[in-house]
Amino acid sequence: MQKYCKCGRTMNLRLRTVIYQSKVDIENVPIYSCEACGRSEVVPHVKPELTGLIGKLGSKPEKQQLFFHEVSEVAFLLLKVTEKERMNDSMEQIVEERINELLDILLLAQSLGDEPWAEEVRKRLSQITQSAIST
């Protein structure tokens, strides 16, 4: 996944740490980076999740470290793709396995009658679907 920078060069996709208010390290945020001019921007598909996470932290957060791949399925999948043991697997295979895993979790949540958990899993499945549709 690449994008062109305003300087005309190619921006590469990377997982980076976003620091909020000099106190909160948010690890594994998908960012487009330009090595030529140093410009960076958050991948548009994950902005809603990142904005929501930052909103929950409030204006005076405590010092902490968060992992964005625990909130964003796009970040989760990108992290999986970068794992050494998955380097020979296709992105399609990794996505398919994750969807099946989430569907299994959804069935479990529904069988336990845990609607908040089921809703969270549906939200994660929706993130994958929305990313696939828009890319």
C-alpha positions, 0 to 999 in steps of 0.5 A: 500500500503506497500513496504519493506525497505532496512533494511528489515522492512515494509514501510507504506504509509503516507501523509507528508509535503515535505519542499523545500529549507526551504521555501516551504511546500508541504503538502499531498505528498505520502511517504513510511516511515520505522518506524524501521530505519526512511528511507523515500521515495516519492511514485514512481507514484507521483515523476513526478508531484512532480519534475514538481512542484518543477521545477516550483518553481525555485531555489529561491522560495518565502516562501509559502505553497502548497497542492500536492493533487491539483496537483496529483490525487494519492495524492487527492485519498489518502487524500479522503480515509483518510477522516472520512466521507469516512471511510466506502467507498471502494477505488474502490467507491472513485476512481469511483466517482472521475473519474465520477467527472473529466469526468463531468468537462471535458465535461464542459471544452469542452462545454466552448471551454476551451482547456487548462482546458480540457487538465488539466483534461485529465492529471488528468484522465491519472494520475489515469489510470497510477496508476491503471495500474502500481499497 
